[in-house]
Amino acid sequence: MVRAFLGHKAATPVHLAAVLTAEPDFAMGHAARGLFSLMMGKAELRAVAQDALRAAKAAGTGGPITPREQGWIDALDHWLGGSPTGAVAALETVLATTPQDTLTAKASHGLRFILGDAQGMRASVERVLPAHGADHPLRGYLLGCHAFSLEETGDYAGAEAAGLQGLVHAPDDAWGLHAVAHVHDMRADPDAGIALIEAYEGAWSGANNFRYHVWWHKALLHLDRGEYDIALALYDAQIRADKTDDYRDIANATSLLMRLQLDGIAVADRWEELAAICETRVEDGCLVFADLHYMMALAADGRSGAEAALTARSIRDARTRSDMGHRYADPGVAALGGLTAFAEGRYGVAFTLLAKARPKMQTIGGSHAQRDIFERMTIDAGLRSGHFDATENLLLDRLHLRAGHEDRFTSTRFDRLGRARRIPAQ
């Protein structure tokens, strides 16, 4: 079960079920079922998590349990109580005494990723790295986590080295492989990124739906080479080969379609399939990151009723005191309004709202590459509404984040900005 979870394998729940069948009173097994359910970001799985918490607590009172098990129970309790940050703290308490515990390290890493805590993600991994020496059987997977956290905090050379080293120890580490793909995206080196993904196909082809995310990365790299036909082909044949409702798969699909549209590429009726799924998710309220991608599809497909319902629910959630409530209040509500305005062609309003949301967008979670779609939409809204100076600053910020490496989007938008400034005002 541990190796399957670390390797993003589809068999993870099967192995966990086998654990609980063999040991029905194993408290940590029940707590893991609950935490893994919440990580799926679906409202209906909250009941599964609550049932798992009851079972974990009952198992914990039936006999002595380890501090490690108690830490996982506490983490699940905190998250169900509206505090995933509290869940992280509980897992870090476990790691303070058992730093060699790769499963807990990966769980903390995943939760911090959901919360957009890149610095904390890196610090957590680096605290437990000394306990993952050359003789540790799971060292490669932790190096993959280190690679991703290094990339998200701007150390691209270190991230590449850690990711490739990790693959030596764990050849099936899809997460570490994808961290190096991120590096090539940030360096605007699509040739190297595509070659990497193709050379290490064994690291990710056997993964669960995470393999769709690796295909998404490959599509982005082809976009940066201007190969729009290849990106669309990957969308149809791989990224949406299975019409799932997993929010991560929806995020892959919506952000790729929007990137294509921003570059003037027609995507036919592909929005309709996504919007039909997203319409069933407007009341979820699990993650701001998920809701923003749902809104992108709903707005693109013109589903105004669902857009209004999603907005209204987000405003209600913004009044709560939970961790996600704070994120709905800022940046969620403003970002949702900006996406709606963009789809309606009200680019001045879209720019104002998206720019307002921008300082806190890190907190919705995801990676630089995933959140870049909102950056691109903000920049294009600024170009289309005449906010040229502010747009130039955004482009410079984006270039700085990429250590000065100029990708196709940056170069084309600087070109558009220059041409727009030469056109007399009408």
TORKOL-4160 file (C-alpha; in steps of 0.2 Angstrom, whole numbers, padded with zeros to 4 digits, m for minus):
426
<pt num="1" X="0000" Y="0000" Z="0000"/>
<pt num="2" X="0014" Y="0012" Z="0004"/>
<pt num="3" X="0023" Y="0009" Z="m0012"/>
<pt num="4" X="0007" Y="0011" Z="m0022"/>
<pt num="5" X="0003" Y="0027" Z="m0014"/>
<pt num="6" X="0020" Y="0034" Z="m0016"/>
<pt num="7" X="0020" Y="0029" Z="m0034"/>
<pt num="8" X="0003" Y="0036" Z="m0038"/>
<pt num="9" X="m0003" Y="0018" Z="m0043"/>
<pt num="10" X="m0021" Y="0014" Z="m0046"/>
<pt num="11" X="m0020" Y="m0001" Z="m0035"/>
<pt num="12" X="m0018" Y="0010" Z="m0019"/>
<pt num="13" X="m0036" Y="0008" Z="m0013"/>
<pt num="14" X="m0036" Y="m0011" Z="m0017"/>
<pt num="15" X="m0020" Y="m0013" Z="m0006"/>
<pt num="16" X="m0028" Y="m0002" Z="0008"/>
<pt num="17" X="m0044" Y="m0013" Z="0008"/>
<pt num="18" X="m0033" Y="m0028" Z="0009"/>
<pt num="19" X="m0024" Y="m0020" Z="0025"/>
<pt num="20" X="m0041" Y="m0017" Z="0033"/>
<pt num="21" X="m0048" Y="m0034" Z="0029"/>
<pt num="22" X="m0033" Y="m0042" Z="0037"/>
<pt num="23" X="m0033" Y="m0030" Z="0052"/>
<pt num="24" X="m0050" Y="m0022" Z="0054"/>
<pt num="25" X="m0045" Y="m0013" Z="0070"/>
<pt num="26" X="m0030" Y="m0005" Z="0063"/>
<pt num="27" X="m0033" Y="0013" Z="0067"/>
<pt num="28" X="m0020" Y="0021" Z="0055"/>
<pt num="29" X="m0027" Y="0011" Z="0041"/>
<pt num="30" X="m0044" Y="0019" Z="0044"/>
<pt num="31" X="m0037" Y="0036" Z="0046"/>
<pt num="32" X="m0027" Y="0034" Z="0029"/>
<pt num="33" X="m0044" Y="0029" Z="0021"/>
<pt num="34" X="m0051" Y="0045" Z="0027"/>
<pt num="35" X="m0037" Y="0057" Z="0022"/>
<pt num="36" X="m0035" Y="0049" Z="0005"/>
<pt num="37" X="m0054" Y="0052" Z="0003"/>
<pt num="38" X="m0053" Y="0070" Z="0007"/>
<pt num="39" X="m0038" Y="0072" Z="m0005"/>
<pt num="40" X="m0050" Y="0068" Z="m0019"/>
<pt num="41" X="m0059" Y="0084" Z="m0017"/>
<pt num="42" X="m0077" Y="0078" Z="m0019"/>
<pt num="43" X="m0091" Y="0082" Z="m0007"/>
<pt num="44" X="m0098" Y="0065" Z="m0007"/>
<pt num="45" X="m0082" Y="0057" Z="0000"/>
<pt num="46" X="m0083" Y="0068" Z="0015"/>
<pt num="47" X="m0096" Y="0055" Z="0022"/>
<pt num="48" X="m0083" Y="0041" Z="0019"/>
<pt num="49" X="m0070" Y="0051" Z="0028"/>
<pt num="50" X="m0081" Y="0054" Z="0043"/>
<pt num="51" X="m0085" Y="0035" Z="0044"/>
<pt num="52" X="m0066" Y="0032" Z="0043"/>
<pt num="53" X="m0063" Y="0044" Z="0057"/>
<pt num="54" X="m0076" Y="0035" Z="0068"/>
<pt num="55" X="m0068" Y="0018" Z="0064"/>
<pt num="56" X="m0051" Y="0025" Z="0068"/>
<pt num="57" X="m0056" Y="0032" Z="0084"/>
<pt num="58" X="m0065" Y="0016" Z="0089"/>
<pt num="59" X="m0050" Y="0006" Z="0085"/>
<pt num="60" X="m0039" Y="0018" Z="0095"/>
<pt num="61" X="m0049" Y="0016" Z="0111"/>
<pt num="62" X="m0049" Y="m0003" Z="0109"/>
<pt num="63" X="m0031" Y="m0005" Z="0114"/>
<pt num="64" X="m0014" Y="0005" Z="0114"/>
<pt num="65" X="m0010" Y="0013" Z="0098"/>
<pt num="66" X="0007" Y="0022" Z="0092"/>
<pt num="67" X="0009" Y="0040" Z="0092"/>
<pt num="68" X="0011" Y="0039" Z="0073"/>
<pt num="69" X="m0007" Y="0031" Z="0072"/>
<pt num="70" X="m0013" Y="0045" Z="0084"/>
<pt num="71" X="m0005" Y="0058" Z="0073"/>
<pt num="72" X="m0015" Y="0052" Z="0057"/>
<pt num="73" X="m0031" Y="0051" Z="0067"/>
<pt num="74" X="m0028" Y="0069" Z="0073"/>
<pt num="75" X="m0024" Y="0075" Z="0055"/>
<pt num="76" X="m0041" Y="0067" Z="0049"/>
<pt num="77" X="m0050" Y="0075" Z="0063"/>
<pt num="78" X="m0042" Y="0092" Z="0059"/>
<pt num="79" X="m0046" Y="0092" Z="0041"/>
<pt num="80" X="m0064" Y="0086" Z="0044"/>
<pt num="81" X="m0065" Y="0101" Z="0056"/>
<pt num="82" X="m0061" Y="0113" Z="0042"/>
<pt num="83" X="m0042" Y="0115" Z="0046"/>
<pt num="84" X="m0031" Y="0106" Z="0033"/>
<pt num="85" X="m0017" Y="0117" Z="0040"/>
<pt num="86" X="m0020" Y="0108" Z="0057"/>
<pt num="87" X="m0019" Y="0091" Z="0048"/>
<pt num="88" X="m0002" Y="0096" Z="0042"/>
<pt num="89" X="0003" Y="0101" Z="0059"/>
<pt num="90" X="m0002" Y="0084" Z="0066"/>
<pt num="91" X="0007" Y="0075" Z="0052"/>
<pt num="92" X="0023" Y="0085" Z="0056"/>
<pt num="93" X="0022" Y="0080" Z="0074"/>
<pt num="94" X="0023" Y="0062" Z="0068"/>
<pt num="95" X="0038" Y="0066" Z="0057"/>
<pt num="96" X="0047" Y="0075" Z="0072"/>
<pt num="97" X="0049" Y="0058" Z="0080"/>
<pt num="98" X="0049" Y="0046" Z="0065"/>
<pt num="99" X="0058" Y="0056" Z="0051"/>
<pt num="100" X="0061" Y="0040" Z="0041"/>
<pt num="101" X="0042" Y="0038" Z="0039"/>
<pt num="102" X="0040" Y="0041" Z="0020"/>
<pt num="103" X="0022" Y="0038" Z="0019"/>
<pt num="104" X="0018" Y="0052" Z="0032"/>
<pt num="105" X="0031" Y="0063" Z="0023"/>
<pt num="106" X="0022" Y="0061" Z="0007"/>
<pt num="107" X="0005" Y="0064" Z="0015"/>
<pt num="108" X="0011" Y="0080" Z="0022"/>
<pt num="109" X="0019" Y="0085" Z="0005"/>
<pt num="110" X="0002" Y="0082" Z="m0003"/>
<pt num="111" X="m0008" Y="0092" Z="0009"/>
<pt num="112" X="0004" Y="0107" Z="0008"/>
<pt num="113" X="0003" Y="0106" Z="m0011"/>
<pt num="114" X="m0016" Y="0107" Z="m0009"/>
<pt num="115" X="m0014" Y="0122" Z="0002"/>
<pt num="116" X="m0001" Y="0131" Z="m0009"/>
<pt num="117" X="0013" Y="0130" Z="0004"/>
<pt num="118" X="0028" Y="0128" Z="m0007"/>
<pt num="119" X="0041" Y="0134" Z="0006"/>
<pt num="120" X="0033" Y="0123" Z="0019"/>
<pt num="121" X="0033" Y="0109" Z="0007"/>
<pt num="122" X="0052" Y="0111" Z="0004"/>
<pt num="123" X="0056" Y="0113" Z="0023"/>
<pt num="124" X="0046" Y="0098" Z="0028"/>
<pt num="125" X="0056" Y="0087" Z="0015"/>
<pt num="126" X="0072" Y="0094" Z="0020"/>
<pt num="127" X="0069" Y="0090" Z="0038"/>
<pt num="128" X="0067" Y="0072" Z="0035"/>
<pt num="129" X="0080" Y="0069" Z="0021"/>
<pt num="130" X="0094" Y="0065" Z="0032"/>
<pt num="131" X="0084" Y="0050" Z="0038"/>
<pt num="132" X="0082" Y="0044" Z="0020"/>
<pt num="133" X="0100" Y="0039" Z="0017"/>
<pt num="134" X="0106" Y="0028" Z="0003"/>
<pt num="135" X="0100" Y="0012" Z="0012"/>
<pt num="136" X="0082" Y="0018" Z="0014"/>
<pt num="137" X="0071" Y="0008" Z="0003"/>
<pt num="138" X="0060" Y="0023" Z="m0001"/>
<pt num="139" X="0073" Y="0036" Z="m0003"/>
<pt num="140" X="0069" Y="0039" Z="m0022"/>
<pt num="141" X="0051" Y="0044" Z="m0018"/>
<pt num="142" X="0057" Y="0057" Z="m0006"/>
<pt num="143" X="0069" Y="0064" Z="m0018"/>
<pt num="144" X="0055" Y="0066" Z="m0030"/>
<pt num="145" X="0046" Y="0076" Z="m0017"/>
<pt num="146" X="0061" Y="0086" Z="m0014"/>
<pt num="147" X="0063" Y="0089" Z="m0033"/>
<pt num="148" X="0045" Y="0096" Z="m0034"/>
<pt num="149" X="0047" Y="0107" Z="m0019"/>
<pt num="150" X="0064" Y="0114" Z="m0026"/>
<pt num="151" X="0056" Y="0118" Z="m0042"/>
<pt num="152" X="0041" Y="0127" Z="m0034"/>
<pt num="153" X="0053" Y="0137" Z="m0024"/>
<pt num="154" X="0064" Y="0142" Z="m0039"/>
<pt num="155" X="0079" Y="0131" Z="m0038"/>
<pt num="156" X="0078" Y="0123" Z="m0055"/>
<pt num="157" X="0095" Y="0116" Z="m0056"/>
<pt num="158" X="0093" Y="0108" Z="m0039"/>
<pt num="159" X="0076" Y="0101" Z="m0044"/>
<pt num="160" X="0082" Y="0093" Z="m0060"/>
<pt num="161" X="0097" Y="0085" Z="m0051"/>
<pt num="162" X="0086" Y="0078" Z="m0036"/>
<pt num="163" X="0072" Y="0072" Z="m0048"/>
<pt num="164" X="0084" Y="0062" Z="m0059"/>
<pt num="165" X="0093" Y="0055" Z="m0044"/>
<pt num="166" X="0077" Y="0050" Z="m0037"/>
<pt num="167" X="0072" Y="0040" Z="m0053"/>
<pt num="168" X="0088" Y="0030" Z="m0051"/>
<pt num="169" X="0082" Y="0024" Z="m0034"/>
<pt num="170" X="0063" Y="0023" Z="m0038"/>
<pt num="171" X="0061" Y="0021" Z="m0057"/>
<pt num="172" X="0042" Y="0021" Z="m0056"/>
<pt num="173" X="0041" Y="0038" Z="m0047"/>
<pt num="174" X="0029" Y="0048" Z="m0058"/>
<pt num="175" X="0030" Y="0063" Z="m0046"/>
<pt num="176" X="0048" Y="0065" Z="m0047"/>
<pt num="177" X="0048" Y="0063" Z="m0066"/>
<pt num="178" X="0035" Y="0076" Z="m0067"/>
<pt num="179" X="0045" Y="0088" Z="m0056"/>
<pt num="180" X="0059" Y="0088" Z="m0069"/>
<pt num="181" X="0046" Y="0091" Z="m0083"/>
<pt num="182" X="0041" Y="0106" Z="m0073"/>
<pt num="183" X="0059" Y="0112" Z="m0073"/>
<pt num="184" X="0059" Y="0112" Z="m0092"/>
<pt num="185" X="0043" Y="0121" Z="m0093"/>
<pt num="186" X="0049" Y="0135" Z="m0082"/>
<pt num="187" X="0065" Y="0136" Z="m0092"/>
<pt num="188" X="0056" Y="0137" Z="m0108"/>
<pt num="189" X="0065" Y="0121" Z="m0114"/>
<pt num="190" X="0051" Y="0111" Z="m0123"/>
<pt num="191" X="0063" Y="0100" Z="m0132"/>
<pt num="192" X="0072" Y="0094" Z="m0117"/>
<pt num="193" X="0055" Y="0092" Z="m0108"/>
<pt num="194" X="0047" Y="0081" Z="m0122"/>
<pt num="195" X="0063" Y="0071" Z="m0123"/>
<pt num="196" X="0063" Y="0068" Z="m0104"/>
<pt num="197" X="0044" Y="0062" Z="m0104"/>
<pt num="198" X="0047" Y="0050" Z="m0118"/>
<pt num="199" X="0063" Y="0043" Z="m0111"/>
<pt num="200" X="0056" Y="0039" Z="m0094"/>
<pt num="201" X="0039" Y="0033" Z="m0100"/>
<pt num="202" X="0041" Y="0018" Z="m0088"/>
<pt num="203" X="0040" Y="0031" Z="m0073"/>
<pt num="204" X="0023" Y="0037" Z="m0077"/>
<pt num="205" X="0013" Y="0025" Z="m0089"/>
<pt num="206" X="0008" Y="0014" Z="m0075"/>
<pt num="207" X="0002" Y="0027" Z="m0064"/>
<pt num="208" X="m0017" Y="0030" Z="m0060"/>
<pt num="209" X="m0025" Y="0046" Z="m0067"/>
<pt num="210" X="m0009" Y="0055" Z="m0063"/>
<pt num="211" X="m0003" Y="0049" Z="m0080"/>
<pt num="212" X="m0015" Y="0061" Z="m0088"/>
<pt num="213" X="m0007" Y="0075" Z="m0079"/>
<pt num="214" X="0010" Y="0069" Z="m0087"/>
<pt num="215" X="0002" Y="0069" Z="m0104"/>
<pt num="216" X="m0004" Y="0087" Z="m0100"/>
<pt num="217" X="0013" Y="0092" Z="m0097"/>
<pt num="218" X="0019" Y="0085" Z="m0113"/>
<pt num="219" X="0004" Y="0094" Z="m0122"/>
<pt num="220" X="0010" Y="0111" Z="m0114"/>
<pt num="221" X="0028" Y="0108" Z="m0120"/>
<pt num="222" X="0021" Y="0105" Z="m0138"/>
<pt num="223" X="0011" Y="0121" Z="m0136"/>
<pt num="224" X="0027" Y="0130" Z="m0132"/>
<pt num="225" X="0034" Y="0124" Z="m0149"/>
<pt num="226" X="0018" Y="0130" Z="m0158"/>
<pt num="227" X="0012" Y="0112" Z="m0161"/>
<pt num="228" X="m0006" Y="0115" Z="m0158"/>
<pt num="229" X="m0012" Y="0100" Z="m0168"/>
<pt num="230" X="m0001" Y="0088" Z="m0157"/>
<pt num="231" X="m0008" Y="0096" Z="m0141"/>
<pt num="232" X="m0026" Y="0094" Z="m0147"/>
<pt num="233" X="m0022" Y="0076" Z="m0152"/>
<pt num="234" X="m0015" Y="0072" Z="m0134"/>
<pt num="235" X="m0031" Y="0080" Z="m0127"/>
<pt num="236" X="m0042" Y="0068" Z="m0136"/>
<pt num="237" X="m0032" Y="0052" Z="m0136"/>
<pt num="238" X="m0024" Y="0054" Z="m0118"/>
<pt num="239" X="m0029" Y="0068" Z="m0107"/>
<pt num="240" X="m0048" Y="0065" Z="m0109"/>
<pt num="241" X="m0047" Y="0047" Z="m0115"/>
<pt num="242" X="m0057" Y="0043" Z="m0099"/>
<pt num="243" X="m0071" Y="0056" Z="m0096"/>
<pt num="244" X="m0068" Y="0056" Z="m0077"/>
<pt num="245" X="m0075" Y="0069" Z="m0065"/>
<pt num="246" X="m0059" Y="0070" Z="m0054"/>
<pt num="247" X="m0055" Y="0088" Z="m0052"/>
<pt num="248" X="m0037" Y="0086" Z="m0056"/>
<pt num="249" X="m0042" Y="0079" Z="m0073"/>
<pt num="250" X="m0054" Y="0093" Z="m0076"/>
<pt num="251" X="m0040" Y="0105" Z="m0072"/>
<pt num="252" X="m0029" Y="0097" Z="m0085"/>
<pt num="253" X="m0043" Y="0098" Z="m0098"/>
<pt num="254" X="m0050" Y="0115" Z="m0095"/>
<pt num="255" X="m0033" Y="0124" Z="m0093"/>
<pt num="256" X="m0027" Y="0116" Z="m0109"/>
<pt num="257" X="m0042" Y="0121" Z="m0119"/>
<pt num="258" X="m0041" Y="0139" Z="m0112"/>
<pt num="259" X="m0022" Y="0140" Z="m0117"/>
<pt num="260" X="m0027" Y="0135" Z="m0135"/>
<pt num="261" X="m0041" Y="0147" Z="m0136"/>
<pt num="262" X="m0030" Y="0161" Z="m0130"/>
<pt num="263" X="m0019" Y="0158" Z="m0144"/>
<pt num="264" X="m0033" Y="0158" Z="m0156"/>
<pt num="265" X="m0036" Y="0139" Z="m0159"/>
<pt num="266" X="m0054" Y="0133" Z="m0161"/>
<pt num="267" X="m0058" Y="0118" Z="m0149"/>
<pt num="268" X="m0075" Y="0114" Z="m0156"/>
<pt num="269" X="m0087" Y="0107" Z="m0144"/>
<pt num="270" X="m0075" Y="0100" Z="m0131"/>
<pt num="271" X="m0080" Y="0112" Z="m0118"/>
<pt num="272" X="m0098" Y="0105" Z="m0118"/>
<pt num="273" X="m0092" Y="0088" Z="m0111"/>
<pt num="274" X="m0082" Y="0096" Z="m0097"/>
<pt num="275" X="m0096" Y="0109" Z="m0092"/>
<pt num="276" X="m0109" Y="0095" Z="m0091"/>
<pt num="277" X="m0098" Y="0087" Z="m0077"/>
<pt num="278" X="m0094" Y="0104" Z="m0069"/>
<pt num="279" X="m0112" Y="0108" Z="m0067"/>
<pt num="280" X="m0114" Y="0093" Z="m0056"/>
<pt num="281" X="m0100" Y="0100" Z="m0044"/>
<pt num="282" X="m0106" Y="0118" Z="m0041"/>
<pt num="283" X="m0111" Y="0114" Z="m0023"/>
<pt num="284" X="m0096" Y="0104" Z="m0018"/>
<pt num="285" X="m0085" Y="0118" Z="m0010"/>
<pt num="286" X="m0071" Y="0107" Z="m0007"/>
<pt num="287" X="m0056" Y="0117" Z="m0015"/>
<pt num="288" X="m0055" Y="0134" Z="m0023"/>
<pt num="289" X="m0043" Y="0127" Z="m0035"/>
<pt num="290" X="m0056" Y="0115" Z="m0041"/>
<pt num="291" X="m0070" Y="0128" Z="m0042"/>
<pt num="292" X="m0060" Y="0140" Z="m0053"/>
<pt num="293" X="m0057" Y="0126" Z="m0066"/>
<pt num="294" X="m0076" Y="0121" Z="m0065"/>
<pt num="295" X="m0080" Y="0140" Z="m0068"/>
<pt num="296" X="m0069" Y="0140" Z="m0083"/>
<pt num="297" X="m0078" Y="0127" Z="m0091"/>
<pt num="298" X="m0095" Y="0133" Z="m0086"/>
<pt num="299" X="m0092" Y="0151" Z="m0092"/>
<pt num="300" X="m0084" Y="0144" Z="m0108"/>
<pt num="301" X="m0099" Y="0134" Z="m0112"/>
<pt num="302" X="m0111" Y="0148" Z="m0107"/>
<pt num="303" X="m0120" Y="0139" Z="m0093"/>
<pt num="304" X="m0125" Y="0155" Z="m0084"/>
<pt num="305" X="m0136" Y="0147" Z="m0071"/>
<pt num="306" X="m0123" Y="0135" Z="m0065"/>
<pt num="307" X="m0110" Y="0150" Z="m0065"/>
<pt num="308" X="m0122" Y="0160" Z="m0054"/>
<pt num="309" X="m0125" Y="0145" Z="m0042"/>
<pt num="310" X="m0106" Y="0142" Z="m0040"/>
<pt num="311" X="m0103" Y="0160" Z="m0037"/>
<pt num="312" X="m0117" Y="0161" Z="m0024"/>
<pt num="313" X="m0111" Y="0146" Z="m0015"/>
<pt num="314" X="m0093" Y="0153" Z="m0015"/>
<pt num="315" X="m0099" Y="0169" Z="m0007"/>
<pt num="316" X="m0108" Y="0159" Z="0007"/>
<pt num="317" X="m0092" Y="0149" Z="0009"/>
<pt num="318" X="m0081" Y="0164" Z="0011"/>
<pt num="319" X="m0091" Y="0169" Z="0026"/>
<pt num="320" X="m0085" Y="0153" Z="0036"/>
<pt num="321" X="m0070" Y="0153" Z="0047"/>
<pt num="322" X="m0062" Y="0137" Z="0039"/>
<pt num="323" X="m0046" Y="0137" Z="0030"/>
<pt num="324" X="m0055" Y="0136" Z="0013"/>
<pt num="325" X="m0067" Y="0149" Z="0019"/>
<pt num="326" X="m0053" Y="0161" Z="0020"/>
<pt num="327" X="m0047" Y="0156" Z="0002"/>
<pt num="328" X="m0064" Y="0159" Z="m0005"/>
<pt num="329" X="m0065" Y="0176" Z="0003"/>
<pt num="330" X="m0048" Y="0180" Z="m0005"/>
<pt num="331" X="m0044" Y="0176" Z="m0019"/>
<pt num="332" X="m0058" Y="0164" Z="m0023"/>
<pt num="333" X="m0073" Y="0176" Z="m0026"/>
<pt num="334" X="m0064" Y="0189" Z="m0036"/>
<pt num="335" X="m0055" Y="0176" Z="m0047"/>
<pt num="336" X="m0072" Y="0168" Z="m0051"/>
<pt num="337" X="m0079" Y="0184" Z="m0055"/>
<pt num="338" X="m0064" Y="0188" Z="m0067"/>
<pt num="339" X="m0066" Y="0171" Z="m0076"/>
<pt num="340" X="m0085" Y="0175" Z="m0079"/>
<pt num="341" X="m0081" Y="0192" Z="m0085"/>
<pt num="342" X="m0067" Y="0186" Z="m0097"/>
<pt num="343" X="m0079" Y="0173" Z="m0105"/>
<pt num="344" X="m0092" Y="0187" Z="m0108"/>
<pt num="345" X="m0079" Y="0198" Z="m0116"/>
<pt num="346" X="m0079" Y="0211" Z="m0102"/>
<pt num="347" X="m0060" Y="0212" Z="m0102"/>
<pt num="348" X="m0058" Y="0228" Z="m0091"/>
<pt num="349" X="m0069" Y="0220" Z="m0077"/>
<pt num="350" X="m0060" Y="0203" Z="m0079"/>
<pt num="351" X="m0043" Y="0212" Z="m0078"/>
<pt num="352" X="m0048" Y="0221" Z="m0062"/>
<pt num="353" X="m0055" Y="0206" Z="m0053"/>
<pt num="354" X="m0041" Y="0194" Z="m0059"/>
<pt num="355" X="m0027" Y="0207" Z="m0054"/>
<pt num="356" X="m0036" Y="0209" Z="m0037"/>
<pt num="357" X="m0035" Y="0190" Z="m0034"/>
<pt num="358" X="m0018" Y="0188" Z="m0040"/>
<pt num="359" X="m0008" Y="0192" Z="m0024"/>
<pt num="360" X="m0016" Y="0177" Z="m0015"/>
<pt num="361" X="m0017" Y="0165" Z="m0030"/>
<pt num="362" X="m0003" Y="0154" Z="m0023"/>
<pt num="363" X="m0015" Y="0149" Z="m0008"/>
<pt num="364" X="m0027" Y="0140" Z="m0019"/>
<pt num="365" X="m0014" Y="0126" Z="m0021"/>
<pt num="366" X="m0008" Y="0118" Z="m0037"/>
<pt num="367" X="0009" Y="0122" Z="m0045"/>
<pt num="368" X="0016" Y="0137" Z="m0055"/>
<pt num="369" X="0012" Y="0128" Z="m0071"/>
<pt num="370" X="m0006" Y="0125" Z="m0066"/>
<pt num="371" X="m0009" Y="0142" Z="m0059"/>
<pt num="372" X="m0001" Y="0150" Z="m0075"/>
<pt num="373" X="m0018" Y="0149" Z="m0084"/>
<pt num="374" X="m0025" Y="0162" Z="m0073"/>
<pt num="375" X="m0009" Y="0172" Z="m0075"/>
<pt num="376" X="m0011" Y="0171" Z="m0094"/>
<pt num="377" X="m0029" Y="0176" Z="m0093"/>
<pt num="378" X="m0025" Y="0191" Z="m0083"/>
<pt num="379" X="m0012" Y="0196" Z="m0095"/>
<pt num="380" X="m0023" Y="0194" Z="m0110"/>
<pt num="381" X="m0037" Y="0203" Z="m0102"/>
<pt num="382" X="m0025" Y="0218" Z="m0098"/>
<pt num="383" X="m0020" Y="0218" Z="m0117"/>
<pt num="384" X="m0038" Y="0218" Z="m0123"/>
<pt num="385" X="m0043" Y="0231" Z="m0111"/>
<pt num="386" X="m0029" Y="0243" Z="m0113"/>
<pt num="387" X="m0020" Y="0241" Z="m0096"/>
<pt num="388" X="m0003" Y="0241" Z="m0105"/>
<pt num="389" X="0008" Y="0247" Z="m0091"/>
<pt num="390" X="0001" Y="0235" Z="m0078"/>
<pt num="391" X="0001" Y="0221" Z="m0091"/>
<pt num="392" X="0019" Y="0224" Z="m0094"/>
<pt num="393" X="0023" Y="0223" Z="m0076"/>
<pt num="394" X="0014" Y="0206" Z="m0075"/>
<pt num="395" X="0024" Y="0200" Z="m0090"/>
<pt num="396" X="0040" Y="0205" Z="m0082"/>
<pt num="397" X="0035" Y="0196" Z="m0065"/>
<pt num="398" X="0031" Y="0180" Z="m0075"/>
<pt num="399" X="0048" Y="0181" Z="m0084"/>
<pt num="400" X="0056" Y="0184" Z="m0067"/>
<pt num="401" X="0048" Y="0168" Z="m0060"/>
<pt num="402" X="0055" Y="0159" Z="m0074"/>
<pt num="403" X="0073" Y="0165" Z="m0071"/>
<pt num="404" X="0073" Y="0175" Z="m0087"/>
<pt num="405" X="0068" Y="0161" Z="m0098"/>
<pt num="406" X="0056" Y="0168" Z="m0111"/>
<pt num="407" X="0043" Y="0155" Z="m0117"/>
<pt num="408" X="0031" Y="0157" Z="m0132"/>
<pt num="409" X="0018" Y="0165" Z="m0122"/>
<pt num="410" X="0029" Y="0178" Z="m0115"/>
<pt num="411" X="0037" Y="0183" Z="m0132"/>
<pt num="412" X="0020" Y="0184" Z="m0141"/>
<pt num="413" X="0012" Y="0194" Z="m0128"/>
<pt num="414" X="0027" Y="0207" Z="m0127"/>
<pt num="415" X="0025" Y="0208" Z="m0146"/>
<pt num="416" X="0006" Y="0211" Z="m0145"/>
<pt num="417" X="0010" Y="0224" Z="m0131"/>
<pt num="418" X="0022" Y="0233" Z="m0142"/>
<pt num="419" X="0010" Y="0233" Z="m0157"/>
<pt num="420" X="m0004" Y="0239" Z="m0146"/>
<pt num="421" X="0006" Y="0254" Z="m0140"/>
<pt num="422" X="0009" Y="0259" Z="m0157"/>
<pt num="423" X="m0009" Y="0260" Z="m0162"/>
<pt num="424" X="m0017" Y="0277" Z="m0160"/>
<pt num="425" X="m0031" Y="0277" Z="m0147"/>
<pt num="426" X="m0048" Y="0276" Z="m0155"/>
